[in-house]
Amino acid sequence: MELNLVPISITRQKQDPAWNHCEVFKNGERLQIKCMYCGKLFKGGGIHRFKEHLAGRKGQGPICEQVPQGVRSVMQESLNGILVKQDKKQKLIPKLLACGSSSSNPNIGGEVENLGSHDDMNFGIKPISVLNTLEGDSNVVSKVGRGRKRGRGRGRDWNLIESNYPCVKTDLALVPNGGENPIHMAIGRFLYDIGVNLDAVNSVCFQPMIDGIASGGSGVVPPSCNDLRGWILKNVIEEVKDDIDRNKAMWGKTGCSIIVEQCRTKNGRVLLSFLVYCPQATVFMKSVDASHAVYSADYLFELLKQVIEEVGSEKVVQVITNCEEPYLFTGKRLMESFPSLYWAPCLAHCVDLMLQDFSNLEWINETIEQAKSLTRFIYNQSSVLNMIRKFTSGNDVVEPALTCFATNFSTLKRMADLKLNLQAMVNSQDWLECPYAKKPGGQAMSDIVNNSSFWNSCMLIARITYPLLRVLEIVGSKKRSAMGYVYAGIYRAKETIKKELVKQDDYMVYWNIIDNRWEQQRHLPLYAAGFFLNPKLFYNTEEHIHNDILSSVFDSIERLVPDTNIQDQVVREINLYKNATGDLGRPMAVRARDNLLPGEWWSIYGGGCPNLQRLAIRILSQTCSSIGYKPSKISIEEIHNTRNFLERQRLSDLVFVQYNLYLRQMVLQKQEKDSLDPLAFNNKDILEDWIADTEVSPDNLESSDWKSLDPPVGNRTTLTPPSDEAEDFLSTRFTDLDIFNGLKGVKEEI
């Protein structure tokens, strides 16, 4: 990939199904498209040329050999549909011209020329970041400009055409978004009827399904239930297996991590799901009902041993589980039986426990409870929520994160970002005239928002916890291998706390929390080795700190490289890396330290030290988390409740397909976090404590009307950096030896 490419997000306006299968980069003023399957970079030709690439049609570019067959079929159907639409347009033009010649309205030509040219404009109040300012009591600015929104004119223009040109009938595809689109109504009735989660429309398979139906015309015959249970399921199983086989080919090069996801059902059953992670994709292997023996280290050992042997022990770098006691003993036995891999407790859970301990501190807990009382009032009154969204340009006050404890602190940060907007609202004439302003909940909200002590606490908490949130974001990412960033992320969290609180007695309270939870991770040298082998971090660190971390690198070499001759070669090549010798020191390689993922950097520039290169790629290509892989909409429990062996086998295959499609979608899905509705049922587990009222009374139900609620705005201002820039806060130098000594600690056995 060219080094000056800047990734950009794909907007909702890009409706072509091919956008779901590519990444878009900006190179100067030009946009370039990268295929998600083969990595081919298109420097021109637009989305149509890329679609031909996926469809396997010989056009102006090469054919993708790695695209799944189902995606290829959809692209072919979409291209066929374009030809049909072009033919319809050719037939429509003479009708327009014929009607236009007899029209008495001279202005219609200009209206047709400007059809669909209106752009959405938003002049709302912008959120103002105030994290860098702590203040005492101050007067709030009383006058803030009010936002106006100009909508699209497309629907109006088509009505104008039809009223002046009765001979022209617009196609259903031309019905504008919003309003009573009959296609959208039909889709809504279907989803309501089957009771599925409405976020199903965010599936990357949804638009290809719509395109496939549209390309078949009005006579499309839907599949029967037996078709879906029979030949269609068989075909999709083969597609998924083909995808997994392609991923397996990468396991030998990058190494892989086996992830154990433990889930306890409502009926008390304990289910274990086994997944395999590599940078290209995470795949689901199988699920086991372990209710009868989940606390038996012997049983867990035999289960994991079987999975390791199925994957290939020489390909496995680590096994990630939770940190409960049976897994601790199981991990120790695994490392004894397989001397070339590590057992690792889930790091995302470790960071989450740090945040939990932070939230248990009295002054932090008090601030969180004050903030929750405010959001609970806001999100249970439609008129209040509408007013909040008006004053914040559509931004929500709550911010969902990976876990409940992380959500506490991400929401405090969002509220701090929106401080001036919230103060402008509660001091506005609109709020003073609102009936809720005079109720106890409204008065309490005004008091909190105008309380400088609350905001000082809120902003300080946001600053000292933000680095840990960034670490959790990196660790929980499904699009980026985290191993090269964890050690530096924990370092940066402690450094930030030290700078904010200054006095040792003050910051040691938080350092002790971090060190206490980090204790269970100290036995794993991969984190320090990942730091050492990440060129962006390594060349920003003092030489004497390199030497302290080097022992962890030696531990990793001795375990992950069984051949002693190769071990010796790796150690000799470390000096080439330290001194940036050969290609490692080229100007391109130096620039690429900041632009490429560390594994990619080694793959491109590490050829001069091939043994160290292979080890670096294997370490830097691993994840650190087992959180967030379980799809809530898939009921694995149904498999184990079914007593008919044939149906149980079919359900097992169905879950195999659903789980792997879900894992693939986690990487491909383009939905932005800021477009999520906090009130949606699928956000209930993470946000309920922030939006659920403490008690539901008849008066509350009568005063709340969801039909009057303005919908969330899809193009809200982003208050936090994109996840692709999540490691940028690690860019500055690492010089504090006290922090490194705390991270290194005393080596202990598991």
N, C-alpha and C positions, 0 to 999 in steps of 0.2 A: 504494500500500500504506500502511496506517496505520502511524504511526511507532512506536507502542508494541507492535508485534508482535514476539515473540521466537520464532525458529525452533527447533523441537524435532525429535528423531529419531523415526522410525517403528519401533516395536518389532517383534520377530518374532511376537508374539502376534496382530498384526493381519494376518490371512490373506486378507482380501478382496482380489481382484485390483485393485480401484480404487486401493488405497493405493500401487501402483507408479507411479501417474500423477499424483501430487499432492505438494505440499509442505504441511507442517503447522506452524502457528504458534500460540503461546499469547498470548492477549490478556486479561490479568488471570487470571481463573479459567476462561475459556472457550477452547476450541480452535476454530481456524478453518482452513479448507482452501483452498489455492490451486491452480488448474488449471495444469499444466505447459505446456499447449499455448496457451491463450488468455489466461491470467493472471487469470481471474475468481476473486474471493475470496468464499468461502461462509462466512457468519457463523453459520450454523445449518443444521439439517437432516441432519447426519451424513453418513456415507459413502454411504448409499443415495441421498440426493438428489444427491450428486456423481456417482454412477454413472449416474443418469438423465441428468445433464448430458452425460456422455461418450457414452452410448448414443443420444442424440438423441431421447429420449422427453420429451414435454411433461408436466412435472409441476409442481413448485413453483419451478423455476428455469429459466434460459435454457439453450439448447442450444449446445454447443461446436461452432464451425464449423471449427476447425483440427485436431481430433483425427484421426490416421490412420485409414483405413477399417478396417484390421485390428484396431486397438484398439476401435473402435466396435462391431465385430461381436462381439468377446469380451465386452464389457460387456452387449450385448443378450442374448447367450446366458446370461450370469451372472444377469441379472435374470429370465430365463425359468426358470432353475434354482431361484431363490428361491421362485418361485410353486409349483413342483413340490414343494419341500421343505415349504412351508407346508401344502400339501394333505395330504402324508404325515403331518405332525404332527397335523392335525385328525383323521385316521383313527386315529392312535396313542393319543390321549388316552382315547377310550372303552375301548380295550383295557386301558390302565393302570388305569382306574377299576374296570372289571369284575373284573380280577384282584385289585385291592387289596381289594375288598369281601369276597373269600373268603380273604384271606391271614390267617394266624395270627400274623404278626409285627407287633406294634404299633409297632415303631420304624422301619419302612420309610418311612413318610411323611416323617419328619424327614430320612432319608438322601436321599430324592429331592429334597426342597426344597433341600438343601445341595449338590446335584450340581454339580461343577465350580467350587465357590466357593473352593477352597483356592488360595492364592497361594504362589508360590515364595518362600522366605525364605533368605537367605544371611547367616550369622553368622561368616564367615571373617575371617581377619586382613586388615586393610586395609593397602595399601601406604602407607608413610610417606615423604613427600618430605623429603629432607635436603639438597637442593641449596644451601640458604642457610647451611649450617654446615660449616666445615672444622674438624676436630678432630685432636688428637694421639691417642696410645694411650688407650683407655678400656675399661672393663669392659662387656661386652655383657649386656644384660638377659637373664637365664637363663630366665625364665618368661614364656611368651606364650600367651594363650588359644587353644585349639584350636577350629577351626570345625566347625559342624554344619550339615547341609543337610536341609531338610524338603521332600520331593517332593510332587507333586500327588497328590490322592486320586481323580482322575477315573476311572482305570482300575479301581480297587477298587470304586468306587460302581456302575459299570456291571455289574461281575461280580455285585455284591450284588443288583442289580435282576433280572438274568437268572436267578440262582439261586432267587429268591423268586417271580419272575413268568415262568414258562416260556412263557407265551403271547406274551411280548414278545421280538422278535428285533431287536437293534440293527443299524442300517445300517453298511456298511463305513466310511462317513464319520465314524462315531462312534468308530472305533478310535483309541485315544490315541497320541500321539507316543511313540516309543521302543518297545521290545519287538518282537515279530514281526508288525508290521503287514503284511498280505499285499499291499497296494498298494505300500508301500515296497519290499518284497522283489521285486515284479515290475519296478519301476523300476530297482532295483539290478541285477537280472539283465540287463536290456536294456543299461544303460550299460556293465557289465562285458563283455558280448558284443561290442559295437561298438568297445570300446577308447577311448572318448572321455574327455577330462579330466573328472574328477568335479565340478569347479567349474562345469560346465554347469548344475547345478541353481540356481546363483546368477543365471542369466540372467533378465532381466525378462520374457522370453517364456515362461519355464518354467511359472509358475503359470497364465497365460492358456491355455496348451496343456492343462494338467490340467483347468481349468474347462471348456474346450470339450469335452473327452472326456467329463467327468462329465455335462454337460448333455445329451449325446446318448444316455445310458442304456447298457445292456449290449449293445445291438446295433450299436454303432458300427463301421463298416467302415473300416479304416485305408487311407491312400492307398498306391498302388503306387509302385514305383521310377520308373516312367514318368510317373506323375502329378507326383512331386516334380521330375523333370527337365524336365517339360513345362509344363502349364497353371499349376501352383502357382508355379513359379519365375517364369513370365511375369507373373502377378498381383502377386507380391511386388516384382518389378522396378518395376512401375508405381507401387506404393505408395511405394517408396523415392524414385523420381524425383519424385513429387508432394511428398514431404517436402523434397527438395532445392530444388524450385521455390519453395516457401514461404520457405526460408532465403535464396534468392537475392534475394528482394524486400527483405531487410534489408541486403544488402551496400551498396546505394546510400546508406542512411541512416547506418549505423555504420562503413562501410568494412570491409575484410577483410584478412587476412594469408594469403599463400600459404606453405604449409609443405612443405619437401622432406624426406622421411624416407628415409635411405639405409640399406640392409640388405645385408650380405654373407652368402650362404647357405653351408651346409656344403660345397657343391661349388665354392665360389669365385666364384659368380655375384654380380654387384652389381646390385641392384634399386633403383630409385627410385620412391617413391610420392608423388603430388602431392595435397595436401589443402588445403582452404580453411577458414579459421577466422573465425567471427564470434561474438559473445556468445550468440546463440541456439543455434548448433550448429556442429560441425566436420563437413565432408563430404569423402568420398574421391572424387577425380576419376578418376584412372587410375594404372596402374603401367607402368614401362618397364624393359626389360633394358638396362642401360647398361654391361655388362661390357666391351665393346669400346672404350669411349671415355669412361669416367668421369673420367679425368684430363685430358680435353680441355676447356679453357675455352670454346672455340668451340662444341663440341657441347652443353655444358651451357647456354650462352647461348641457342642456338636452341630447346632444349627449354623453358626457362623463358619465353622470349619467346612461344612458342606458348600456354602455359598462361595467361600474363598477358592475352594478347589474347582468349582464350576467356572468361575471367572478366570482362574489361573493365578496362583500365588505370586508368580514372577511379575505379574502386571499390577498387583495391588500395592499401593504405597501406604495406605492407612485404612483402618476401620473406625468409623465414627458412630458412637452411641450416646445415650444420655449418661449421666455420671452417677447413677444409683449403684449401690454396693455390689449387687450381683454382676453388673457389667464391669466393675473395677477388677474383680477376680477373673472374670472371663477374659478381659483384655490382657491381663498378665499371662494367662495360659496361652493365648493366641500368639503373643510375642515370643514365648518360649518355643512353641510348636512351629512357628513360621518366622525364622530369624531375619527375614528381609522386609518386614513390614512393621508398622506402628499401630497401636491402639490409641485413639484420641477421644476424650470427652467433647461433646458439642460446645464449641466456643461461643456461639450465639447465646446459648443458655447461660454460660458463664458471665457474659457482658450484661445480660438481662438481670442476673442476680445482683450485679454491681448497682444497676439502676434501682432495683428493688430496695437495696440497703440505703441508697441515697434518699429514696422517698420516705423511708422510715425515720429519718432525722426530723425532729420536731418542727423546726422552722420551715423546712421544705414541705413537709406533710400539710402544715397549716396553709401554705400558699396554694398547694394543689387543691385542697378542699375549698378554698375561696374561689378559685378559678372554676371548679366543677359546679359550684352553686350558681355561678353566672351562666355557664353554658347550658345547664339543665333548664334554667328559666328560658333562655333564648330558643332552644330547640324544641320546646313544647308549646310555643305560641306562634302561630303562623305569621301574624302581623309584625311581631317583633323580629322574627327571622328574616322576613322580607325587608324590613328597614335596615337590619344589619348588612344584608347583602347589597343593599343600595349604597350604603356609605363605604363599603369595602370593595366596590366594583366587582361583586360576585364572589369574593373570597369567603370561605367558611372559617369560623373561629377555631374549630377543632381540626386536628391533623393526625390521621391514622398512621401508625407505624407498624413495624414487624410484630411487636408484642404489646401487651397492655401497659407494662411499666415504661416502655419506650414511648408509647402514646402520651403518657402523662407529661413527659418532658418535651416532646415535639409540639404538643399543643400549647404549653407555656411559651415556647419560642414563637409560635405563630401569633399568639396573643400579644407578645411583646412587639412583634413586627407591626401589628395592627393597632398599637396603643393609641396613636393620634386619631385614627379613624373612629375607634370606639368612643374616645372622649368627645370628638366632634358630634357624634350621634346623640349621646346622652345630654349634651348641652344645646341641641338644636331645637328649633320651634316644633319640628315634626314630633320629636319625642315628648316634649312638654305637653303637646295636645293629645298624645296617645293615652287611651284609658289605662293601659298597663303601667304607665309611669307612676300612677298614684297607688298601685297595689303594692303589697309588701315585697313581692319578688322584684318588681320594677324599681322600687326605692332602694332595695339592697344592691341591685345591679348598678345603679347610679353611684351609690356610695363606694363600691369597689372600684369602678372605673375611674373615679375622681380621687382615689386614694394613692398618693405618691409612694407611701410605704409598700403597698402591694406591688406597684410597678417596679420599684427598686429591687425587691426580692425576686420578682418574676424575671427580670432581666439578668440578675446575677446568676440565678439558677440556670437560665438558658445558656449563659456563657460557659459555665463550668461543666455542663453536661453535654454540650453540643459535640465535642470531639468523640465522646462515647457513642452518641447517636450515629455519627459518621462511621465509626468502627462497626457498629451493628449493621448499618446499611451496606458496607462493603462485605462483611461476613455473610450477610443474608442474600447477597446478590446472586441471581441465577444466570447472569450474563458475564460475570467476571470471576476468575479464580482468585481467591482471597489470600492465599498463603503468603504472598510477597508483601502484604500490607499490614498484617495483624500486629506484629511486634512494634512497628513504627506508630501504629494507631494508638496503642496503649501508652507508648512513650509520650505521644503528643497530648493525650488526655491528662496525664500527670503534669506535664509541663504547663499546660493551660491553667490548671488549678493552682499551681505554684505561683504563676504570674498574677493571677487574679487576687489571691488571698495573701500573698507576700510572706506573712508571718508563719514560721514553721509550726507553731502550735495550732494555727488555724488550718493550714493545708494538710497536715499529717492526718487529721481525722478522715479525710477523703482518700488520701494515699493508702491508709491502712485498710480501708474497705476494698480498694482495688487490689492491693497485694494479697489480702486474705482470699479473695475469690480467684485470683490468678494462680494461687498455690497449686490447685489441681492441674494446671496446665504446664507447670514448670518442668515436668519430666519429659515433655515433648520437645526435642531440639529443632523440629521442623520450622517453628515460628522464627527463631533466631537465624536459622539457615536461610529461610525465605527472605528475611531482611538483608542478610549478607549478599545474597545472589540477585537482589533487585537493584539494577544499576542506578536507577533514579535515586535510591536511598543510600546505596553503598558509597557513591562518590560525593555524598553530602555529609559524610560522617568522619569524625576525627580518627586518625590512624590508631591511637592507643585503644579506642573503643572497638575497632576491627579485631584487634588481637584478643580482647575479652570474649567476643562473640565467636571467634574462630573455633573454639573447642566444641561448640554446638554443631558447627559444620563438620568437624571431624567425626562426631558421633553419628551424624547422618550418613557420611561416607561409609563408615564401617558397617552400618546396618543395611543401607540400600544398595551397596555395591559389594556383592559377595566375593568377587574375584580380587585377591590381594594384589596381584600385578596391576590391575586397573585402578585399585585404590591409590597405589603409589603414583600412577600417572595423573590421577585427578589432583593429588596434592601438589605435584610439580606445576600443573597448569593453573593453580590458584595464583601463583606469582604473576603469570601473564595477565590475569584478570586484575590483580591489584595495581599493576603498573600500566594498565590499558595498552598492552603491547599489540602490535599488528592491527588487524581490522577493528579490534575493540577500541582503539584510540583514534580511528578515522573521524574527521569532522562530522560525517554523516552519522556515525555511531554515537558520537557525543550528543548531537541534536536529538537523536532518536531515543535517548534515555528518558526524555520527557514526553515523547509522542507515542511510543509503542508500549504495549503491555510487556512486562518483563520476559514472559515466555517467548513472545514473538521476537523481542530484541535478541535473545540468545539464539533463536533459530536462524536469524538472518546474519548476525555478526560473530557468532561464537564458533565458527568452523575451525579457527586456528587452535582451539583447545577442545577437541571433540568429546573427550571423556567427561570433562567438567560441563560441557554443553548439555550432554544427555542427562546428567544428574540435575543440573539447574532446571531444565525443562520439566523433568518429572516432579521436582519439589514445587516449582512455581505454578504448576497446572492443577493444584489440588484446592478443594474447598475446605471450609473449617466448620460447617454448620449442618445440622440435621433438622433444623426448624424450617417450616414453610413448604415442605414438599407434599404434604397430605392434602389431596383435593376434597373439600368438604362435601361436594355434591355426589361423590361416589360412595355407595354403601358397600364396603368390603364385607361387612357383617352378614349380608344376605347370602354370600357364598357358604359361610359356615353354618347358617341356619337351614340350608336346603339339604334334605335327606335323600333326595333322589339323585343317584350318581350321575346320570346323563345330564340332568338340568344343572347340577352343581358344576360339572365340567364346562357347560356352556356359559354359566355365569362367571366362572373363573376366567374364561377367555374374554368375556365382555369387559370385566374389570381390567384385564391386561391391556385391552385396547384403550379403554377410557383413561386409565392412569397414564399411559404413555403419550396419548394425545394431549392430555393436560400438561405433562412435563414439557412437551415440545412447545405448547402454546405459551408457557411461562417465558420462553426466550423470544418467541416471534411476536407476541402480542404488543400492539402499539398504544394501548390505552394509557393515558397519563394519570398519575396519582391524583392530580388536582381536579380531574373530571369526575371523581367518585362522589357519590351522594352520601354524606354521613348518615342520613336517615335510612338508607337502603338496608334491607334485612341481612344481606350478606356481610355487612360491616358490624353486625350486632355484637359479636364476641369481643372485638377490639374496642369499640366506642361506647358500649352500653353504659358504662359508669359515668360517661361524660354527657350523655344526652337523655338518659332515662330518669324520669322524675322519681323522687323517693317514694311517693305514693300517688296512685291514680284515683282521683275523686271524680264523681259525676260532673262537678262544676268545671274541672279541667277538660273533660271530654267535650262538654258543650261549647267551651270557649275556643277550642282548637278546630280548625277546618283545613284539612290538607288540600282541598280543592282550590282554596284561595292562595296556596303557597306558590311563589314564583319558582320555576325550576332552576336548578344549579346552572351557572354559566359555564359553558364548555371551554372558553378561552380565557380563563382567569390568569391574573398575574402570578407568575411563579415566585414564591418567596424563598425557596431553597434552591441550591445549585442542582443541575441535572445529575442523575446518578453516574453518568459517564465521566463526570468531573469529581467523583467522590474522593479520589486520592490526592487532589490538588492541595489540600491542607497539610499534606506531608512533605511539601516541597522544600521548606527551609531546613537549615542544617541541624544535626543532632550532636549536641556537645555536652549535655549534662550527664556526667558519669554517675551521679547519685541515682538518677532514674534508671540507668542501665543496670546498676548493681541491684536495685530493687526488683527489676524484671528477671535478672539472672538467678538471684536467690541462691540457695544451697541445693545442690543436686541431691535428689532422693530417689529411692526406688518407688515403683508404683505401689 
